[in-house]
Amino acid sequence: MELSELKDRIIASFSGTEDDLNEVLELVEKDRSVFPFNEYEHLICNLIEKGGLTYGQYIEIRSEYISENPNLWIFEISAPRGFGEKFAQTYVHGKCSKLKIPSKKLDPNYAGEYDLWLDGITIEVKASRAVDSDSEEPLYVKALARDTKKKFLMNFQQLKPQCCDVFIWVAVFRDEIVLWVMSSTEVQSNPLYSKGQHRGNKGNEGQLHIKHDNIHVLSEYELKDDNLEDAIRKAANRK
């Protein structure tokens, strides 16, 4: 259930008169919404006041929406490092207890060039969120579901295949989190990979644009059985 569907769901639940409904919709339309006082809370409060929507119905709609969109809170993370490092790396680490935070003790040559370590396999974690490319709304408003038909772009940047053995890409949709596990060689040879595109790039740093019309090329690398350790080891063997 996306936001447009949520509004329809709220309106469909209203049992009052059509005049009352139109009055509320006109009021909400004219209102200037400011976060966190948005049009949805304004709509719900006015419909409850009109007597055509109960608090119980509101709780039911709210619970249904949260259940169908469990990842929306991730789209509210504003700091890039908070999303890429704190969330993505923590999420990946939680999928495999054998993963370790790299250090000089584990790898004497370690200089911060990768994120995680598994029995000598060096791993870089990259993350992106799927949002509507045609919308200028905040991320949590334009967040997309996995089965969306809308245009989106997920840009995995600052890729340095020469600095790790395996890449784990975390793709966040409003209803699902997808992991792709690839060897550094597979990343570097991928037709979507572009090297040195940004001005000022140093070394072999590149990026990879995942869009609604090319995401299928990563299907073979998707983690589907939840055994991340096995996927990492297999990817490292393909290097």
Phi and psi in degrees as a GROMACS rama.xvg file:
@    title "Ramachandran Plot"
@    xaxis  label "Phi"
@    yaxis  label "Psi"
@TYPE xy
-90.6342  176.188  GLU-2
-61.6362  -39.042  LEU-3
-62.7795  -37.5239  SER-4
-72.342  -32.7602  GLU-5
-61.5749  -44.5699  LEU-6
-61.7473  -42.7816  LYS-7
-61.7967  -38.7604  ASP-8
-65.1638  -41.4937  ARG-9
-64.8626  -46.0756  ILE-10
-62.9793  -41.228  ILE-11
-65.2447  -24.5987  ALA-12
-82.4759  -12.2086  SER-13
-75.0056  127.445  PHE-14
-108.607  7.48881  SER-15
-81.0069  -166.601  GLY-16
-76.3114  158.746  THR-17
-66.3171  -34.0805  GLU-18
-63.8929  -43.7365  ASP-19
-62.4944  -42.2415  ASP-20
-62.9934  -46.1892  LEU-21
-64.3787  -35.961  ASN-22
-63.4899  -43.7769  GLU-23
-66.6163  -43.8559  VAL-24
-62.5955  -38.0065  LEU-25
-68.0465  -39.0477  GLU-26
-63.4354  -45.1359  LEU-27
-65.8954  -38.3886  VAL-28
-62.6477  -37.5403  GLU-29
-81.8013  -18.0717  LYS-30
-71.011  148.384  ASP-31
-99.8898  106.679  ARG-32
-78.7227  136.974  SER-33
-133.292  126.234  VAL-34
-57.3113  136.073  PHE-35
-91.9317  8.5959  PRO-36
-89.5499  81.7811  PHE-37
-96.2078  -179.984  ASN-38
-65.1675  -25.9958  GLU-39
-73.8755  -42.7437  TYR-40
-69.3669  -32.6734  GLU-41
-66.6318  -43.2666  HIS-42
-62.2559  -48.6981  LEU-43
-62.8047  -46.7623  ILE-44
-60.4808  -42.1627  CYS-45
-70.2555  -37.2662  ASN-46
-68.4892  -35.8208  LEU-47
-66.1347  -42.2753  ILE-48
-62.8733  -34.4969  GLU-49
-72.8118  -13.1836  LYS-50
88.5564  5.38605  GLY-51
-101.036  2.63922  GLY-52
-141.08  128.928  LEU-53
-94.9175  162.091  THR-54
-62.3329  -36.8272  TYR-55
-61.8938  -40.5063  GLY-56
-64.2319  -40.8818  GLN-57
-59.2804  -45.6594  TYR-58
-62.6134  -38.2699  ILE-59
-64.6586  -45.1769  GLU-60
-64.0172  -43.07  ILE-61
-61.4222  -46.7757  ARG-62
-63.133  -40.6031  SER-63
-63.8507  -42.8534  GLU-64
-66.0171  -44.4203  TYR-65
-64.6109  -39.8666  ILE-66
-63.6423  -37.525  SER-67
-84.0904  -14.1354  GLU-68
-131.153  62.4415  ASN-69
-69.4889  -14.3745  PRO-70
-103.614  8.80284  ASN-71
-60.1639  -32.2666  LEU-72
-61.4623  -27.0263  TRP-73
-69.3569  -30.1749  ILE-74
-75.0313  -11.568  PHE-75
-89.7684  -5.89936  GLU-76
-72.9824  112.107  ILE-77
-87.9717  -35.9696  SER-78
-74.9282  126.33  ALA-79
-54.0964  -42.33  PRO-80
-70.8052  -31.516  ARG-81
-64.8448  -36.0705  GLY-82
-79.6265  -53.8657  PHE-83
-69.0554  -39.8383  GLY-84
-96.2234  -58.7742  GLU-85
-66.4624  -47.6599  LYS-86
-77.8445  -59.7827  PHE-87
-61.3049  -48.3193  ALA-88
-66.6486  -38.2785  GLN-89
-65.2767  -40.9023  THR-90
-62.4706  -46.7081  TYR-91
-64.5658  -43.2016  VAL-92
-60.5243  -36.0669  HIS-93
-69.305  -17.9171  GLY-94
-81.8819  -17.3177  LYS-95
-148.065  109.213  CYS-96
-69.2709  -16.4796  SER-97
-82.4635  -11.5338  LYS-98
-67.3471  142.254  LEU-99
-126.278  152.25  LYS-100
-76.0828  125.612  ILE-101
-65.3278  152.061  PRO-102
-157.817  170.273  SER-103
-64.112  -27.2119  LYS-104
-68.9019  -40.0117  LYS-105
-76.2853  -40.8776  LEU-106
-137.703  102.731  ASP-107
-56.5166  -23.7216  PRO-108
-93.9273  3.69675  ASN-109
-64.8598  131.61  TYR-110
-137.41  31.55  ALA-111
81.5235  13.027  GLY-112
-85.308  -6.00504  GLU-113
-144.772  171.505  TYR-114
-104.552  -37.2008  ASP-115
-136.885  163.445  LEU-116
-139.06  135.857  TRP-117
-138.513  99.3718  LEU-118
48.8135  46.7429  ASP-119
91.6277  -9.62189  GLY-120
-87.2751  122.991  ILE-121
-92.9791  135.088  THR-122
-130.415  132.171  ILE-123
-110.064  132.535  GLU-124
-107.981  128.073  VAL-125
-126.273  148.907  LYS-126
-142.814  152.339  ALA-127
-154.793  159.94  SER-128
-116.063  140.659  ARG-129
-86.2707  114.554  ALA-130
-131.723  156.422  VAL-131
-63.2373  117.41  ASP-132
-68.0729  -22.0574  SER-133
-93.8357  4.5029  ASP-134
-109.565  144.92  SER-135
-105.372  8.71123  GLU-136
-72.3955  167.584  GLU-137
-59.6778  159.58  PRO-138
-55.5077  -43.1628  LEU-139
-68.9726  -18.11  TYR-140
-86.095  -39.6988  VAL-141
-96.5873  13.7445  LYS-142
-62.3309  140.684  ALA-143
-114.118  153.551  LEU-144
-84.9946  164.226  ALA-145
-60.599  -36.2475  ARG-146
-93.6322  20.5628  ASP-147
-61.2423  150.722  THR-148
-105.294  1.04376  LYS-149
-82.7036  161.009  LYS-150
-74.6769  139.075  LYS-151
-147.439  162.38  PHE-152
-139.993  124.608  LEU-153
-116.414  116.658  MET-154
-105.443  114.57  ASN-155
-96.5681  110.179  PHE-156
-108.255  170.856  GLN-157
53.3617  46.971  GLN-158
-86.2513  127.734  LEU-159
-126.635  85.2103  LYS-160
-58.003  -25.263  PRO-161
-75.6819  -7.84402  GLN-162
-105.434  0.620457  CYS-163
-152.82  167.91  CYS-164
-92.7851  -35.9167  ASP-165
-137.3  141.698  VAL-166
-107.782  136.457  PHE-167
-116.492  119.35  ILE-168
-105.211  126.906  TRP-169
-104.639  113.226  VAL-170
-106.888  117.419  ALA-171
-101.803  119.339  VAL-172
-107.625  163.411  PHE-173
-63.6062  -23.4495  ARG-174
-119.305  -1.29059  ASP-175
-159.452  149.382  GLU-176
-116.678  124.756  ILE-177
-110.764  134.97  VAL-178
-113.071  131.829  LEU-179
-113.07  130.509  TRP-180
-118.831  116.02  VAL-181
-133.796  150.113  MET-182
-74.8532  158.555  SER-183
-62.1051  -33.0684  SER-184
-65.4743  -40.5675  THR-185
-66.6794  -32.7798  GLU-186
-68.784  -48.8754  VAL-187
-63.8281  -31.5487  GLN-188
-93.8767  -1.7104  SER-189
-68.3094  135.807  ASN-190
-62.7297  -19.0481  PRO-191
-85.2293  -10.1775  LEU-192
-79.5614  129.697  TYR-193
-120.182  131.472  SER-194
-102.391  134.442  LYS-195
61.8417  36.7702  GLY-196
-76.1005  -35.9608  GLN-197
-79.7976  141.424  HIS-198
-63.6727  134.211  ARG-199
92.2775  -1.22923  GLY-200
-59.488  141.13  ASN-201
-118.09  139.643  LYS-202
72.9756  -147.681  GLY-203
-103.273  47.101  ASN-204
-83.3754  134.272  GLU-205
-140.218  -168.461  GLY-206
-151.307  167.068  GLN-207
-142.57  121.767  LEU-208
-96.8826  117.994  HIS-209
-102.749  121.63  ILE-210
-122.189  169.859  LYS-211
-57.7465  -27.4867  HIS-212
-100.718  3.57781  ASP-213
-132.675  0.69703  ASN-214
-60.6614  -23.6811  ILE-215
-63.186  -21.8942  HIS-216
-70.3621  -13.1058  VAL-217
-99.1493  2.9689  LEU-218
-56.0723  -38.5632  SER-219
-68.3886  -16.435  GLU-220
-100.452  0.555618  TYR-221
-71.3612  135.07  GLU-222
-77.0376  114.615  LEU-223
-116.773  -20.7841  LYS-224
-103.297  2.55496  ASP-225
70.0066  9.01877  ASP-226
-95.4898  83.0471  ASN-227
-67.6698  -38.1891  LEU-228
-57.5356  -47.2519  GLU-229
-62.7978  -41.3268  ASP-230
-64.0926  -38.7223  ALA-231
-65.1328  -45.733  ILE-232
-64.8977  -40.0382  ARG-233
-65.54  -40.7012  LYS-234
-63.7657  -42.2282  ALA-235
-62.7804  -35.8257  ALA-236
-70.6086  -21.1424  ASN-237
-85.535  -7.68623  ARG-238
